[in-house]
Structure formats: structure tokens, C-alpha cells
Amino acid sequence: MTTTRRTVLAAGASAGLALGLASTATAAPAGEGPRIGILLYDGFSLLDPTGPAELLSRVPGATVTMIAERRGPVRTDTGQAAVIADRSLAEVRRLDVLLVPGAGNRGTIAAMENPVLLDWIRRIDRTTTWTTAVCTGTLILGAAGLLRERATTYWASADYLEQTFGVEYVAERYVRVGKVITAAGVSAGIDMALYLASLLTDEHTARAVQLAVEYAPDPPFDSGDAATASPELKKLALELLAKSQT
């Protein structure tokens, strides 16, 4: 008998049921839950959309669609990878959830100065239950006029956020103001996605999603917080980002 990944996972689930650990999550047919759209644009940071997509695609009934100005591959900030956009902006008129990823300087600035993207974001925001951003995607929401009171973003963009858009920078993994949820840098999008999953379903289901992807961060170093990082480490971090981007 050939062992496949599916049978291995099924065996694990059966073992759990045998121990009386049956799931209480309510399943929903695919496509009958929230419509989640993730905006792609040239130069976005790879984990910003794909981390949340991995989790949100496990929400019962949810559909997660990658969207760009045109269908097809959209290159990341490093130029070494691409993600396929299955829908163009013109094809998407309503969403329950919009997620705008961040990018390096080139991608963020170009998106902030792109009237086609900004107009589409504003139109879609009128239909959403939740409008969200990861990293410097917050600045793109700001350029679209959608930020209010306070938000978070990548730590190196905090001053720009406050000075340009007049909102308070909050050094948290994610910040909710009304229906707008913003996440800090790159990996914080995963935390925001779990919170969003709880809003779309319930905490129990969101916890199950977290377990499904085995998200239990235990990094080998404690250098991921800009508030405690040395000036030298911050300088090197920004240099590494700049050198890796096309």
C-alpha cells in the first residue's frame, strides 16, 4: 500500500477521534463563506500576502483570490519569485475582506502613486466588512485615504506614517480601528490573519486554524522586536532589505 500525505493526515485525525478529540468546528461548503481578496502589485514582499493566505484559506467556506491590475504572475521585491493573480482589478467589484500587502521602497511608492490601484482600493472598501494591510501596505491604505486615528506598519516606516497621514503609530503586531486592521512588518500578517479568522468565524475555529498550520513561533533569536534592537542591528537589517530588492 502506498502511503500518501493525505492518508498520513487522515490517520492522525482518526487517532485523535479515537481519543475522543472530535472537532466541534462547523464546516461550510467552499465558496459560501467570506470572499477574501489579496491585492498584488509589482515589488510586493512575498510573505505579506502568502502568510495570511495560507491561514485564511483554511477558514470554513472562505475563498481567497489573488488580484492584480492584470491576470498572471506578479514579481516580488527580490525579483526571485512570483505569485499568480487569478483575477484582474476589473473583474472584482465586491469583497468581504481586502488585504493589501507591503513592499520595499520601490513597490510601496509605485503603488501609492498608482491612481488605478488607489481608486480600486477605495471602491472595494465600500463593500468590505474588513479592510486590512500588512507592513507598508498600511501606507498604501493611507494614500487611499482609509486610515483613521491610529495604525501600525513596518517599524522603519513609523515616522513616515505619522508625518504623512497624521495617524498615531502603534507598536503592536496588529491594530484595529473600525473595520480597518493593519499589521506590522511582514510576519505580523500571520498574527493578523489569525485574529481576522476569529472575527470571520469564532475563536475556537481560529485556534484550530492555528493548529492546522502548526503556527507556534519559537525563533532561535530574540532580535525580531525593533523596540529592543540595537542601532547597529537596525542598520544592518535595512541594508539587507535594500540589497535583496531589485
Buried (B, 14 or more C-beta within 10 A) or exposed (E): EEEEEEEEEEEEEEEEEEEEEEEEBEEBEEEEBBBBBBBBBBBBBBBBBBBBBBBBBBBBBBBBBBBBBEBEEBBBBBEEEBBEBBBBBEEBEEBBBBBBBBBBBEBBBBBBEBEEBBEBBBBBBEBBEBBBBBBBBBBBBBBBEBBEEBBBBBBBBBEBBBEBBEBEBBEBBBBBBEBBBBBBBBBBBBBBBBBBBBBBBEEEBBBBBBEEBEBEEEEEEEEEEBEEBEEEEBEEBEEEBEEEBE
